């Protein structure tokens, strides 16, 4: 996400897990933002996955 934030000229950085939980709660701070889920689109599509929601770039563009 750092590359995405930088390309959109948004501030990027990291914070301790405890601070993320304090700001956004355990659900978002730990389970969503602190997860390190990686996937390659090429491999996912080979397994039959198809996108059905806007891309992260579309969502971030709407925030501007």
Wavefront OBJ file of the C-alpha trace (Angstrom):
o trace
v 0.000 0.000 0.000
v 2.978 2.299 0.407
v 3.451 2.508 -3.355
v -0.245 3.267 -3.853
v -0.223 5.992 -1.200
v 2.902 7.574 -2.593
v 1.563 7.493 -6.150
v -1.535 9.362 -4.922
v 0.594 11.779 -2.857
v -0.921 10.547 0.416
v 0.990 10.238 3.690
v 2.228 6.681 4.315
v 3.935 5.038 7.230
v 3.640 2.407 9.890
v 2.491 2.370 13.498
v 2.567 -0.082 16.373
v -0.297 -2.579 16.477
v -1.522 -1.211 19.823
v -1.911 2.277 18.333
v -3.865 0.902 15.367
v -6.179 -0.972 17.719
v -6.650 2.143 19.827
v -7.514 4.266 16.776
v -9.686 1.839 14.840
v -10.548 -1.009 17.239
v -9.402 -4.610 17.174
v -11.475 -5.590 14.142
v -10.004 -3.007 11.781
v -6.708 -2.292 13.530
v -5.609 -5.899 13.931
v -7.664 -8.123 11.709
v -7.853 -5.949 8.598
v -5.020 -3.444 8.498
v -2.403 -5.538 10.281
v -2.929 -8.625 8.173
v -0.260 -9.406 5.650
v -2.365 -11.143 3.059
v -0.587 -11.457 -0.251
v -1.927 -12.866 -3.454
v -0.920 -12.704 -7.073
v -3.746 -11.782 -9.428
v -2.413 -14.095 -12.125
v -2.512 -17.093 -9.780
v -5.911 -16.182 -8.354
v -7.423 -15.877 -11.820
v -5.885 -19.228 -12.769
v -7.836 -20.690 -9.841
v -11.068 -19.137 -11.121
v -11.212 -15.929 -9.085
v -12.833 -12.947 -10.774
v -12.968 -9.402 -9.376
v -16.449 -8.263 -8.440
v -15.786 -4.978 -6.659
v -13.954 -1.742 -7.527
v -10.168 -1.909 -7.416
v -8.243 -0.271 -4.584
v -7.150 2.379 -7.104
v -10.803 3.204 -7.894
v -11.673 3.484 -4.206
v -8.683 5.712 -3.434
v -9.420 7.914 -6.456
v -12.906 8.573 -5.044
v -11.376 9.830 -1.774
v -9.684 12.764 -3.507
l 1 2 3 4 5 6 7 8 9 10 11 12 13 14 15 16 17 18 19 20 21 22 23 24 25 26 27 28 29 30 31 32 33 34 35 36 37 38 39 40 41 42 43 44 45 46 47 48 49 50 51 52 53 54 55 56 57 58 59 60 61 62 63 64
